[in-house]
């Protein structure tokens, strides 16, 4: 029994010390209708996608223009459409942004990547005090969900 346990421990030690090679996941594509957005808003959304892709090391979030607003998965909405929220992410329905800046767009894209809220940083729940840069808590959450490499 002791020999079997020792062999198991040795096997697990070797398995845990082998570096894990990260494979790139399928891109998350958001489509948008350009006429729905002000140029500064589109620039903020593209900058947010670029920020995540730079952090992840590859193009995980892809933005593509479409001519049909109904087909868009990235929508510019009025604050009345999502009362009390600056943005909203719904699995299968995309992102809705009432308040469009880089931090809000990046926050909602973080949810699309699987991140939950953290106390402080880009993924904190409230807009006030939310920075556009990823905090250590954001990075830890990104690692936890398997999107970022530790």
C-alpha positions, -999 to +999 in steps of 0.1 A: +000+000+000+028+024+009+046+016-024+014+023-043+009+056-024+045+066-030+041+059-068+009+080-069+026+109-052+056+107-075+033+106-106+012+136-094+044+156-086+057+150-121+023+158-136+021+190-117+056+202-126+051+198-163+043+232-179+008+234-193+007+246-228-022+270-234-043+265-265-061+294-280-099+292-276-124+301-303-129+338-307-159+356-291-173+376-319-194+407-314-212+423-343-223+459-344-241+482-367-218+512-372-246+538-376-258+531-341-226+544-325-208+577-323-172+576-335-158+581-300-180+552-287-168+528-314-132+538-307-138+530-270-153+496-278-124+487-301-099+499-275-116+477-249-114+446-272-077+454-280-070+457-243-083+422-236-066+407-266-033+422-255-038+408-220-047+374-233-019+373-259-042+366-289-074+378-306-100+363-283-125+391-288-133+400-324-155+429-335-173+429-369-196+455-385-229+443-398-256+462-418-285+449-398-290+464-363-312+434-354-283+410-360-259+430-338-247+414-306-231+446-294-258+472-289-260+508-280-291+513-259-308+540-239-303+540-201-341+534-199-335+499-215-313+488-186-324+509-156-297+515-131-270+498-151-242+512-173-239+480-193-253+445-194-240+411-207-263+382-214-251+349-226-265+343-261-278+379-263-245+398-263-236+431-248-259+462-243-242+495-234-260+525-221-229+543-209-202+538-235-166+543-224-136+519-226-139+508-190-176+499-193-171+480-226-140+462-212-160+453-181-188+437-201-164+419-224-148+405-192-182+390-183-183+375-218-149+359-211-164+344-179-151+367-153-172+376-122-171+408-102-142+416-080-138+441-052-115+465-070-105+470-106-121+468-140-144+440-130-158+458-099-196+460-100-200+498-098-189+524-124-176+549-098-139+543-092-137+517-119-104+520-138-097+510-174-066+490-163-067+455-151-060+452-113-043+422-096-078+411-086-090+412-123-059+392-133-065+366-106-101+363-117-090+359-153-066+331-143-093+315-121-117+312-151-088+299-174-086+328-197-052+342-185-020+324-179-007+326-143 
